[in-house]
Amino acid sequence: MQYKNLGKSGLKVSRVSLGSWLTFGKQIENNIAEELMDLAYDKGVNFFDNAEIYARGESERVMGKILKARDWQRDSYIVSSKAFFGDGGKLPTQKGLNRKHLVEACEAALKRLQLDYLDLFFCHRPDKETPIEETVWTMHNLIQQGKILYWGTSEWSAQEIMEAHMVAKQYNLIGPSMEQPQYNMLHRHKVEVEFSQIYKTVGLGTTIWSPLASGILTGKYNDGMPESTRLSMDGLEWLKDANLVEEKLDKVRELTKFAKELGTTMPKLAIAWTLKNENVSTAILGASRKEQLAETLTVMDDLDKLNEEAMEKIEAILDNKPAHPDF
């Protein structure tokens, strides 16, 4: 395993990490979740990603029970939670980035995960109804109280992230250290273009979600819709409609052929391509079977295969390189 600093912070994260969205407490049995976490940890993964909304809090409960049962030193792994959507409550005080919800969401996550502190705590989406000053102050206070170590954002715009940093600078507070955006071969603009300047200015770290584009980049949809996949789950029709597009599938079919030429698999090619971006701190892997994770955890062995010639070939197949603005 290789490790990289999370942005300009001193925290080193494994280049690939394990996430629990749609799997822990929902798609897979708890014993499978145990096997996945054990395998990941044994292979050097030190970051486990979670959120209050995942399985309405059950994902954190499952992960917390596993962590409690393991004899892993607390200083050997990193755990995250995210707040915004709530864990199922419908009342106005049960969601958002206001001080009340952030404090209570943090406490609830600590209880579910059975931890004394969170390493990373994300604002899961921007909140147009809460002043950014309130959110930044709250996160700063949670750090001072020792309940979280670093805070960050997820699916925020570059402008929103910079607003948070401006507030932090104005009041001498701790600003966000990381962002969790979607980034993969089929979804590139935000990470490659929109954030291009703030990597340099504030040293933004990135914990990438969906490096396999919700499974499209595994190649398993090349010949039709298989059974029991995440895109067939109730409530994820929006994900299916956005990804199961023939134009995208045609590209994945070509990439699958190229992966074989390189002596690797389509999933590993896609993840390795993501990690080749120097601004990616870690790519979050998801898995519903141990065999899936065992394969993708060997992706570090394939990074050297993506030389300049291979990257150019991939770029030609994708034909979707985002344009940078002229300054």
N, C-alpha and C positions, 0 to 999 in steps of 0.2 A: 504494500500500500504506500502511496505517496500522500504527503500532507502539504497544505498551503495556508498561509495566513488569511484570515477572514478580513479582506480589505486591508486597511492600514492598521487594524488592531493586531495585538500580539497573539491572538487565539489561533491555533493551528487546527484546521479541520481536515478530515480525510477527503481526498478528491472525489470519492463517491460516498454517499450516505444512504440511510434507509428511512423511507417515509411510510406512514401508516394510512394515508388517505384511501378510502374505499375498501381497504383490506381488513385492518385490525378492527375487531368488534362488529364486522359487517359481512365481508365477502369470504373470509377464511375463519376456520376454527381456531380457538386459542392455542392449541398445541402446535399448529402450523406457525402461528405468530412467534411462539417460543423458538421453534427451529430456525426461523428466519433471523431473529435477533442473535441467537447463538452463533449461527454461521457468519453473519456480518461482523460481529465483534471478534470472532476468532480470526477473521481475515483482515483485521485492522481498521474496520469502520469504527469511527468514534463519535459520529453524530446521528442521532435518532430524532426525526422530525414528527411533530404532532400538532394538534389544534383543538380548541374547544368544540368546534362544530363537527369534527370528524366522528361519525356515528353517534352524534349528540352526546359526546363526552365518553362514550363507551371505549373508543379507541385509546384514550388516555388511561382509562381504568385497566384495560388489558396490558398496555405497556408498563404501567406502574406495578402491577402484580408480578410481571416478569422481572423487572429491575429489582424488586424487593426480594425475589427468590434467588437472584444471582449473587455470587460473591465477588462482584466486580467492584474495584475501588472507585469511589465517586469521582475522583480526579482523573479517571481514565476515559470518561465518556461525556458527551454533550447532549443535552435534551432541550428541545424547544416546545413552545406552545404559541398559539396565535389567538388574538381576540378581535372580535368585531361582530360576527354573526350570532354570538351566543351559543348555548348548548341545547336550544330547543324552545326556550321561553319566548312568548309572543309579546310581552309587555314592553313599553318603550324604554324602561330602565334596564332591560336585560340584553341589550346589544349596543353597538357603537363604540366610539373611542373617548367617551366622556370619562371623567375621573372615577365616578361610581362604578361603571361597568369594568373599566380596566383593572381597578383594584380588586373587585370581587372576582373577575375572571382569572386573575393571577392566583388568588387564594384557592379558587376552585380547582385550577389546574394542578397546583401543588398538592392538594388533597388527593385528587384522582391519580396523579403520578407517584404519590407517596415520596415526595422529595422535599428537601428543605429550601431549595432554590432552583430557579430555571436558569440555564446557561444563556439561552436566547429567548426573547419574547417579542413577537411580531405584531404590528398593527395590520390585521389581515386584509383590510381594504381602507382606502381613505374615507373619512367621515366628513361630509359637507356640512353637517349640522353641529359640529363641535369645533370651537376655535382651536387652531393648531397650537396655540400657547398652552391651552389646557392639557392637550395630549402630551406635549414635550415635557412640561412640568411633572406630570404624573409619572411618566417613564423615568425621568431623572430621579424622582423621589423613590420609586421602587428599587432603583439601583442603590441609592443611598441606604435604604432599609435592608439591603442584602437579599431581597427576594428575587431579583434578576441580576444577571451580570452584564448583558448587552441587550440593547433593544434595536429593532429594525422595522422594516415595512414590507408589505407584500402587495404587488400589483399597484404601486403608486407610480405616478408620473415623475419625470425628472424635476419638473417645476415644484411638485408637492414635496419631494424629498429635500430640495434646496430651501424651500420655505421652512421646513423643520430645522434645518441647519442654521438658517438665519436667526430663528428664534433662540436656538440653543446658544449661538454666539452672542446675541444681544443680552441674554440673562446669565451667561457663564454656566450653561447647563450642558449635560452630556447629550449629544445628538445621536441619530441613528447610525449604527455601524454597518448594517447590511440590508439588502433588499432581496425578496424572494419572487422573482419573475418567472413566467413561463419562457423557456428558450429551447429550441430544437431546430432541426434542419428546415422545418416548415413554418417556423414562427421566430422571426429574427430581428425585426426592426427595433424594438425597445432596447434590447441588450446591446446590439451592434451600433445603433445610431443614436437613439434618444439619450442613452446614458453615457455616450462616448466622452463627454467632457467631465462629468462628475466623478468618473474613476480617477481622474487626475486632480480634481479640486478637493474632494472630501474623502477620497480613498474608499469608495463604496465596495463592500464585499457582496458576493452574490451566492445564494443557495438556490440553485435552479430546480424548478419543478417541471415535470413532464418532459424529460429529455427524449422520451420515446413517443411523444405526441399522442398520449393516451393509448399506446399500443400500436398505432398505425405504422410506426417505424420499426416494429419487430418483423414485419412482413407477413404476420398471421392473417391479415385481411386481403392479401394479394389475390386469393382465389375465391373470395366470398366471405360471408359472415359466419364465423365459427360459433359454437354454442358456449354459454357460460363465460362470456367475456364482460369486461366492465362496460363496454359500449352497449351491451344488451340489458344493462341494469335499469330498473325503473327510476325515473327522475334524471337520467343522463342523456335524454334525447338531444339536448342542446349540444352535448359533446359529440354525439354520433353525427348529427347533421353538419357540424363544423369540420369534421375530420374525414368522414367517409365520402370523399369527393373523388371522382374518377381521375381528375388531373393530378391529385396528390398520389393516388394509388399507382398511377402510371410511373411516376417518379420513383416510388418505393420499389416497384418491380425492377427498374433499371439499377437502382442502388443495390438491391439484393444480389443481382448478377455480379456487380462489381465487388461486393463483399466477398463472394466466393473466389473471385480472381485474386483478391488480396490474402486469401486464406483465413478469413474470419467470418463472423455471422452478421446478419443485418442489425440485430440489437446492439452488438458490440461496436459496430461501425458507427452507428448513430450516437452512442454515448461518447465514444472516443472523439468524434467530430466536435461534440459540445465541449469536451475538456480541452481541446486544442485552443479554444479561445482563452487568452491569458487573463481575461477579466472574470472568468468563472472560477469561483472558489471551490464549490462542491456541486456535484449533480446528484439529486435525490432519486434513488432507485425505488421502485415499487415492485412487489412480487406477490403472487398468490400461491406459488409453489417453490419449494426449496431448490428444485432443478433450475428454475428461471434465475434465481438470485445467484446460484453457484456459477452460472455462465457469465452473467453480467459483471460479477465481482472480479473476473479475470481481465477486465477491459484494459487495465494498465499495461498489460503485455502487448496490446495492439497499438498503443500510441505512436510508436516508432514507424509503424506501417503507413501512417498518414503523413508521408513526406510531401514536399511541394507539388510533385507531379500528381500524387493521389488526391490532394486537396483541390487541385485544378480540375481533375476529372469529376469529382463530386460537385464542384461548383457548376460545371457545364451541364450535369444532369439536373441539378436543382433549378438552375436558371431563375433564381429568386433573390439574388444578392441585393440587399436594400441600398438605395442611393443615399449618399451622405450629402448634406446641404453644402453649398458653396459659401464660405465665409469671406 
